[in-house]
Amino acid sequence: MVPLAKVGASLLLGAVVAASASGGSLPDSSASNAAATTSLFLQSAAQILQRDFQSREVSYLLLDARTGTLLASRWDDLGQPIPMGSLVKPFIAVAYGDGHQFHYPAYVCKGDAGGCWLPRGHGEVDIVSAVALSCNSYFRMLTANMSNADVLPVARQFGLEMPAAKLSGPDLIGLGNRWRISPLHLARAYAELNRRRDQPGAREALAGMAQSALRGTGSEVGRALRHSGALVKTGTAACTHFPGAPGDGFVVALFPADQPELLLMVRVHGVPGAKASITAGRMLSRIEE
């Protein structure tokens, strides 16, 4: 069942948008009710995660997707920069677009031969499907001639840390450990990406995240949701906390997909990002109930 608070918030927020577009206004009481209902939904979501997801294997941040306000967290040193794996790819997409009039090439991913994580390859991909499938081969091609200088303006716009040392293509797409970003900064960067959803670059990245939830690396999130969709990006990066593991899985999910209100970032110890999306899906499905 969709929570009444969620339904009320969506209806009232829609009325606010409609009134603004027509030059009209809502009564003060309606605007107050919209704010109060939305606030209750956000509080409820935070309480559900704090109550039901206390595993030491799972770290998470929950933000208001519209403002970037932190609502709840279970993440040690959330301001400490760490490798974030493929979660950086949407911002690389924006950076590439900035330098190429937002014309993105098509490409044939041949798997191992092109350095992709999927041995058999993804076949022909474009920027949207490359984000959805987190195709390493496509992003290696995209960043072959990119450097820090190409990425720095976007990193600044979105509040991301950038190292002083020159990065290679693999580092720029999250395959190495040299580009470290704090979880809180990256979560807020995704909130900013969503606020720019109608701008070129951001539009393609978010379209890829929508596909990810349907048939990409974040499909376990989409499968878990019964009433709403989500925008999802997954990643796998080196484990940086104790006890150590070969790697940790990361997920960012904006929910619901059409008008995101919540942003959930999840890290699951010792699994790849696609497996971490199972946990993220369970968390969002509990909020959706």
Protein Blocks (a to p, Z undefined) as FASTA:
>chain_A
ZZfklmmmmmmmmmmmmmmmnopacdfklmmmmmmmmmmmmmmmmmmmmmmmmcfkbccd
dddfknopafbdcdehklbccdekjmlmmmmmmmmmmmnoopacddddehjmnopablno
nbjadfklmmmnopaklmmmmmmmgcfklmmmmmmmnopacdfbdcdfklmnopammbcc
dfklmmmmmmmmmmmmmpghjlmmmmmmmmmmmmmmklmmmmmpmkbccdddddddddfb
dcddfbdcdddddddfklcfbdcddddehiafklmmmmmmmmmmmmmZZ
